Structure formats: structure tokens, C-alpha cells
């Protein structure tokens, strides 16, 4: 299957743009019945998911204490801490990278209402989850076990989908309006948030608008060390407009993100700004007896980052500013229908992305390094999924064929003009890249089989098998100069890419058993996956001595790496549980363990979360919910020698969360995180890259010390 997307890319973009314009013009003429939407949701119900809610005003007896998030969080990724198997690679306060069972980055599909978002930054400072704000989130869904092939393009490491609040329609003749106003404060870093959502509706039309402001200073650790820079300044605005009718519906959304002066101490640069405009168009319609769903999306983002405006840098010759630009079109079209032999869902999805990245020195107008130039990363998928109920057993089988095609323009560096050794090395790397065939393509097939059987009234069994693939990212292919533009790896090493990389291929197994009674629930899962051609940095060989010498001369890196195909495996278990002690008191918790190992050599995989557990003791009355959370994290001594990864010690944290509901309109929430002011190092938090700071360069970054926080939400 060798076909080119180059000729089709322009045509597809033209079709998408035409669809946006024509559908927007027709928005007042189409709609869908609630019965049809409810039926579609039931038909496409997935076997096992965990839903995280923000608990804005949900009734207390619906509370799932092991899976909830705070409305005032500056980073939506932090919600994942309440999900078994999930975690966060935290490079800064607003740059959390989702991790699930040891895999992270673009191995984990993270979508907003099904839209695939590709950030502009080559070092994942604008992750997909950073393009939303908690107040306008209804829920975050994490697919537990083997993610279905309908959940996303790349689900080798699992799938997360954020359901955003949409404009609600009242079907009333008069104008109806309602909304929320929320404010929050956090003491440790003097952080504040102010958010508002308002909804207007009349007849079959609805309009929602929102605004969100969040800012904070650098926080302090338990031993009073300032972790800097961890300041952040983030604003988001947007709207959603919907029209509903008898046989179809349509919605138009716009979202603007404005992030300024936000620190990422685990990376070589901080965020100077991220400006992004995101447009989405979606709808549903009936095609005979088939229920159709479609969506189009566009993201235009510009990202500036520096190594001097938020952190100390006393050498102007080493000042660096990186301007990265990304543009992405995404699309998804599905149809589903129920038959006697089961429910069938067919679909087409994908994205067309372009990237540019240029590094300059504001103190030296002659310096320029074209890091990525005209990179295209286009991916298309065709999928089919069948689901059927056999007595007490539900079976779901899906197949996805996906095509990835990438290309890149020629690169350049002013260093190649220098008449010295560095100039000669830069010229050799540039010419080698520019003379190479940079057009790469991969065709892969994903398969997912999920089975859940109700064994008795209280016991159920889950089994999942998967064959999942991931084509290399553009950083892994086209990083021609030894740099740290590595998608947020944050190991302190410089990397070069390899245009000959093969796709990762994972063979996955997941087994789960659930016990559910009136008083308690426990759901353990064990998993294993063998990954062939896992993409991992490895030491440079003799044929790459130019890159190795350049890395040492530019940044003093004695361990530069190249993205390479190796063999790996990951295995472990996770569990969530709860028990109702009495009408007022309950216990709940999660525990997660994952081990990641190389299969080709005796080494461990990099940045794997250690064994960790959370235990919650909750008290609940008619209007009050109080939870004491005890978080225990084991030491991590299974570290990657290849990445020079440092071990971390274990620790325990005690946290308090109190919610008080003053009727239907006012909710008070507050608490204290790290009550005992424990000094600790989060293994996934990275190393300090900032000079002249309280923490030495390349020492582990500290976690946040004690911090009181409060939120107030008013609904009108």
C-alpha cells in the first residue's frame, strides 16, 4: 500500500475549508433529535472507562472519590493523578504530559471532544490537554485496558478524551440564560484563578461563552527551596454555538489560548508566549438507517520560548529564542447502526499538520538555526468496529488501517558559515540532512478486542487483546542538529533523529476482575505488552561522530543520543477500590505499578512512574463532603542507564479536601495539600535546568510544599 498524501493534502484542506464555510452559513437550517443522540450514545458505549469529573455541582451521592479534578487547576493533566495506571510527566506548571502504564507523549491519544490537537512546540510545552480549561470541562474519560480503535489515531499507550461543555438548548420560546462564575486561590505560589461561563438559548438555538484567567508565582518545596521558574500566566476565551432540529444538529466552536511567561524548569527554555486559535465544527445527521457523526477542526498556534527571560543567563552569546509555528487540520466522520448481529461503526479520521521552528539570538542578529523547516506530518485512518451482547457477555472488536506520511524542507544554520571546527561540523550535518530523502511513509494496522462478562451478580471479568502501532514523530525523524527538542523527554540529553526509523508495534494483553456489591467495589487489572521497534535514545555510533562532537562543543553534552528502534516490554497491575463503612463514612483508593524494560539489553525504560497508591477516607452528609487523602510513592531504582536517569526516594503525602454545598447555586471547596510540608522529589518531575537557582543544575526538582487552597463556584 504505497500512496502519496502530497497531492491529496491540498485537496483535503480545500474540502475542509469549504466545509467550514458552507456549514457555518447553513447552521440555522439543521438539527437533531435528542432521542437519536441518546440512541447513538448507547450503541457506541465502550466497555470499560474511568470518568473524571470536576465536581462543580454534581450531587454528593454521585461522587467518585477516586476520580475527580479541581476546577482551579492550571493544568488539566493533573486530573490524571486520580486514575489507576495514569500519571503526569510534569515539566512545568502548565505543561503536563499524560502518562498511562509507563507510556507517554504521542503514544497516548489525548483528544478534546474527539479532536486531535498537535501542539506547535517541538518540546511539548503546549500539550493537547493544555488547550482546554477545567471550568468548561464536563468530564475526562480514560479508557482502561486496551483502548478501542475508535478512541484515537495513536492508542498504543491508551486514550484520553476530554468532553467539553457545549451550548445547551432550552427549546423554550423565551430567552433562557444561566452560567457559572468560579474563583480560586492557592497559598504556596500565590496563585489565583477567575473563570466564567454563560449560556443563552431560545428555541432550537444555544450559545455559550467563557473566559478563564490563571496566574501564579514560583512555588516552594517542603524545605523552603524556591522551585523556579514555576510562574505561570494563562488566559483562555471562547464560545460554542449550536442549533438542534429533527434529523441533524450542528455546532460551531472557537477557542483562544494565550499563555505568557510560564516556567518549565525541567526543560532548557521557558514559555515566552503561546498564542493559538482553534476552530471546531461538528454535527450529526441521519443517513437512512445509519446515524452519522462528523467533525472538522483547525488549530493555528505560535509558540515562543527562551533561555533568558525567566531564568538567569549571564552569557549573552548563549541567549536563545525559539519561535515555533504549527498548523493542524483534523477531521473525523463516522456512521453507526444496530443490526441483529451487533452494532457496527465505520469511520474515517486523521490530521494534516505543518511545523516550523527557528532558533535565534536577540543579542546576535547573525545567529540563526533552522531547526524544522516546512515539516509536514499527515495521518489518515480508516476503521471499523463491531460490538455485540451475548447474554451476559459483551464483545467489541475493531480494526484500523492508518497511513502516516512525513516530509521536511531543507535546514540551515549560520554556524555552518564559520571558518572553524564547529562550522565544519555544522556544515556536515546540514549537508547530510539536506541531501537525504526526507519523504517517509508508514502503513500500519491496529486491532483491539475487548470482552467483558458478568459472571455473577457481583463478579465480572474483563479481557483485552491488542495489536497497536505508532509511526515515528517528526522530532524523532528530522532532528538534524543535536538539540533537546524531543517532545518533552526532559532527560538533559541532546538528540538527533533518524529518517530510517520503523513504526513501533505493540502486542498487548489486559485482564481484569471486578467485584461490586452494595457496600464495596474492587477492580484489579494486570497487563503486559511487548513492543517491537520501540523508539528510544541510544548512544551515537562512530558514523555519527560529527553530531557527537557538535553536542559536546555546543552544550557540553557528553552523552548525546539518537532516536533508535530497540525492543521493550512493559508489565504491571493497577487497581481501584471503594468500601462504604457507614452512611457517612467511606474508604476508597487506587494503586498502580508498572515496570518498563529493554528486551535487547539489560536496562530499564526512562521516566517510568514508581509503585504508588492513594487511600481516601471520606465523610459525607447532606451538604458536606470531606476527604483525607494519603498518597504513598515508593522509591524508583529501576532507572534507565542509557538516559543517565537518577534514582528517587519514596515519600508519603497527606492532603485534605472539603466541599460544602450551599444549595444549588453556591459551592465552597478548599483544603490543604501536603499538610505535613514534606520535602520530596517526584520521579516524573524531571531535573533542574536553571542556573543560579535554589536547586543545583541537574538535581531532581522538588515537589510543592504545604499549600492551602480554596475555590468558590456560583451558579446563576
Secondary structure, DSSP 8 states (H G I E B T S, - for coil): ----SHHHHHHHHHHHHHHHHHHHHTGGG--B-HHHHHHHHHHT--SSEEEEE--SS--GGG--TTSB--TT-S-GGGGGGGSTTEEEEESSTT-EEEEETTEEGGGSEEEETTEE---S-TT-SS-GGGGS-GGGEEEEEEE-SS--GGG-S--TT-EEEEEE--------SS-EEEEEEEEEEETTTTEEEEEEEEEEEETTEEEEEEEEEEEE--EE-TTS-EE-S--EEEEEEEEEEEEE-SBEEEEEEEEEEEEEEE--TTSSSEEEEEEEEEEEEEEEEEETTEEEEEEEEEEEEEEEEESSSSS----GGG--EEEEEEEEEEEEEEEEEEETTEEEEEEEEEEEEEEEEEEEETTEEEEEEEEEEEEEEEEEEEEEEEEEEETTEEEEEEEEEEEEEEE----EEGGGGSSSHHHHHHHHHHHHHHTS---EEEEEEEEEEEEEEE-SSSEEEEEEEEEEEE---HHHHH--SSBS-SSS--SS--EE--TT---EEEEEEEEEEEEE-SSEEEEEEEEEEEEEEEEEEEE--GGGHHHHHHHHHHH--SS-EEEEEEEEEEEEEEEEEEEE-SSSEEEEEEEEEEEEEESSSS-B-SS----EEEEEEEEE-SSEEEEEEEEEE--B----TTTT---B--EEEEEEEEEEEETTTEEEEEEEESTT------GGG-B---TTSSS-TTSB------EEEEEEEEE-
